[in-house]
Amino acid sequence: SLEGREQSQSDTKATPQDVAFARMWTRKESYIKAVGEGMHLPLASFCVLTDQIAGDEVYYLRSWEMPEGYAMSVCARTPISSEVTWVDIEKSV
């Protein structure tokens, strides 16, 4: 549960810039986890604007925009073809 001020902040609509940042951040986060470096790998040392990152090995990225400005990204050594379905738990109860 969120604290009152956090809740009111989270109720604001996401701007296109917020959505773009969330997409880039989740792509970077998924890549640093996939290569096993975590935050030891400088985030400015690689670009996530394309769906492939070539280094010692090729990694593939896939992103999905979710409702309310959320983003989800996955990184793997093979192309990603899976689809994601958003389920609103509050509406399904």
C-alpha positions as CSV (number, residue, x, y, z in Angstrom):
1,S,0.0,0.0,0.0
2,L,1.2,3.5,-0.7
3,E,1.5,6.4,1.7
4,G,-1.1,9.2,1.1
5,R,1.3,11.6,-0.8
6,E,2.7,8.7,-2.8
7,Q,-0.9,7.6,-3.8
8,S,-1.8,11.1,-5.0
9,Q,1.4,11.3,-7.0
10,S,0.7,8.0,-8.6
11,D,-2.8,9.1,-9.6
12,T,-1.5,11.6,-12.1
13,K,-1.6,10.6,-15.8
14,A,1.7,9.5,-17.3
15,T,3.1,11.9,-20.0
16,P,4.6,10.5,-23.2
17,Q,8.0,11.3,-21.8
18,D,7.2,9.2,-18.7
19,V,6.2,6.3,-20.9
20,A,9.4,6.7,-23.0
21,F,11.6,6.8,-19.9
22,A,9.8,3.8,-18.4
23,R,10.4,1.8,-21.6
24,M,14.1,2.7,-21.8
25,W,14.6,2.1,-18.1
26,T,13.0,-1.4,-18.2
27,R,15.0,-2.3,-21.3
28,K,18.3,-1.2,-19.7
29,E,17.3,-3.0,-16.4
30,S,16.5,-6.3,-18.3
31,Y,19.8,-6.2,-20.2
32,I,22.0,-5.6,-17.2
33,K,20.3,-8.5,-15.5
34,A,20.5,-10.8,-18.6
35,V,24.3,-10.3,-18.9
36,G,24.7,-10.8,-15.1
37,E,26.4,-7.4,-14.4
38,G,23.6,-5.6,-12.6
39,M,24.4,-1.9,-11.8
40,H,28.2,-2.6,-12.2
41,L,27.6,-2.1,-15.9
42,P,27.5,1.6,-16.8
43,L,24.0,2.4,-18.2
44,A,25.6,4.8,-20.7
45,S,27.8,2.0,-22.1
46,F,25.0,0.4,-24.3
47,C,21.9,1.6,-26.2
48,V,18.5,0.0,-26.0
49,L,16.7,1.9,-28.8
50,T,16.9,-1.1,-31.1
51,D,15.7,-4.7,-30.3
52,Q,19.3,-6.1,-30.5
53,I,22.4,-5.4,-28.5
54,A,25.6,-6.8,-29.9
55,G,28.6,-7.2,-27.7
56,D,30.5,-10.4,-27.0
57,E,27.1,-12.0,-27.5
58,V,23.9,-10.8,-29.2
59,Y,21.0,-10.1,-26.8
60,Y,17.4,-9.4,-27.9
61,L,15.0,-7.0,-26.3
62,R,11.2,-6.9,-26.3
63,S,9.0,-4.3,-24.6
64,W,5.3,-3.9,-24.0
65,E,3.5,-0.8,-23.0
66,M,1.0,-1.4,-20.2
67,P,-1.9,0.7,-19.0
68,E,-1.3,3.7,-16.8
69,G,2.2,4.5,-18.1
70,Y,3.7,1.2,-17.0
71,A,6.2,-0.6,-19.2
72,M,7.6,-4.1,-19.2
73,S,10.7,-5.3,-21.0
74,V,12.5,-8.7,-21.4
75,C,16.0,-9.4,-22.6
76,A,17.3,-12.8,-23.8
77,R,19.9,-14.5,-26.0
78,T,17.2,-15.6,-28.4
79,P,14.5,-13.5,-30.2
80,I,11.4,-13.0,-28.0
81,S,8.0,-13.8,-29.5
82,S,5.9,-14.1,-26.4
83,E,2.8,-11.9,-25.9
84,V,1.7,-10.3,-22.6
85,T,-1.8,-9.9,-21.3
86,W,-2.6,-7.2,-18.8
87,V,-4.9,-8.5,-16.0
88,D,-6.4,-5.9,-13.6
89,I,-6.7,-7.9,-10.4
90,E,-9.0,-5.3,-8.8
91,K,-11.5,-5.7,-11.6
92,S,-11.4,-9.5,-11.6
93,V,-12.3,-9.9,-7.9
